[in-house]
Amino acid sequence: MQRTTATNARKKDAHKKCALGGLIVKAGLRFEKRALLLGALIELGRRLKADPGKRERLMTIGAEAFGDDGD
């Protein structure tokens, strides 16, 4: 039973990582270097902490890109 739980957890984790990769592709950043992508995400995290108002603006942009079906 524990083996099944671990397998399911790995599958769930892999699915989440694939979905995150899909976001990179959808944003048009497929061919960017990993270091640039990580740096951009780190910078975004810092900016969101410094200015929470940016979150709403970026949520609007993302929702439009998803056609309003994203979380």
C-alpha positions as CSV (number, residue, x, y, z in Angstrom):
1,M,0.0,0.0,0.0
2,Q,2.8,2.4,0.9
3,R,4.5,1.7,-2.5
4,T,1.2,2.6,-4.3
5,T,1.0,5.9,-2.3
6,A,4.6,6.8,-3.2
7,T,4.0,6.0,-6.9
8,N,0.9,8.1,-6.9
9,A,2.7,11.0,-5.3
10,R,5.5,10.8,-7.9
11,K,2.9,10.7,-10.7
12,K,1.1,13.7,-9.3
13,D,4.4,15.6,-8.9
14,A,5.4,14.8,-12.5
15,H,2.0,16.0,-13.7
16,K,2.5,19.3,-11.9
17,K,6.0,19.8,-13.4
18,C,4.7,19.1,-16.9
19,A,1.9,21.6,-16.4
20,L,4.4,24.2,-15.3
21,G,6.5,23.4,-18.4
22,G,3.4,24.0,-20.5
23,L,3.1,27.5,-19.0
24,I,6.6,28.3,-20.2
25,V,5.7,27.1,-23.7
26,K,2.4,29.1,-23.6
27,A,4.3,32.2,-22.6
28,G,6.5,31.9,-25.7
29,L,9.7,31.2,-23.6
30,R,10.3,27.6,-24.7
31,F,13.8,28.3,-26.1
32,E,15.1,30.5,-23.3
33,K,17.9,29.3,-21.1
34,R,16.9,27.8,-17.7
35,A,19.0,30.3,-15.8
36,L,17.1,33.2,-17.4
37,L,13.7,31.6,-16.6
38,L,14.7,31.0,-13.0
39,G,16.1,34.5,-12.7
40,A,12.8,35.9,-14.1
41,L,10.7,33.9,-11.7
42,I,12.9,34.9,-8.7
43,E,12.6,38.6,-9.8
44,L,8.9,38.2,-10.2
45,G,8.6,36.8,-6.7
46,R,10.5,39.8,-5.3
47,R,8.4,42.3,-7.2
48,L,5.1,40.6,-6.1
49,K,6.2,40.9,-2.4
50,A,7.2,44.5,-2.9
51,D,4.0,45.5,-4.8
52,P,1.0,43.2,-4.2
53,G,-1.0,45.3,-6.7
54,K,1.0,43.7,-9.5
55,R,-0.5,40.3,-8.7
56,E,-4.0,41.4,-9.9
57,R,-2.6,42.9,-13.1
58,L,-0.7,39.7,-13.9
59,M,-3.7,37.6,-13.0
60,T,-5.7,39.5,-15.6
61,I,-3.1,39.0,-18.2
62,G,-2.9,35.3,-17.5
63,A,-6.6,34.8,-17.4
64,E,-6.9,36.4,-20.8
65,A,-4.1,34.1,-22.2
66,F,-6.0,31.1,-20.8
67,G,-9.3,32.3,-22.1
68,D,-10.4,32.6,-18.5
69,D,-10.1,28.9,-17.8
70,G,-6.9,29.1,-15.7
71,D,-6.6,29.2,-11.9
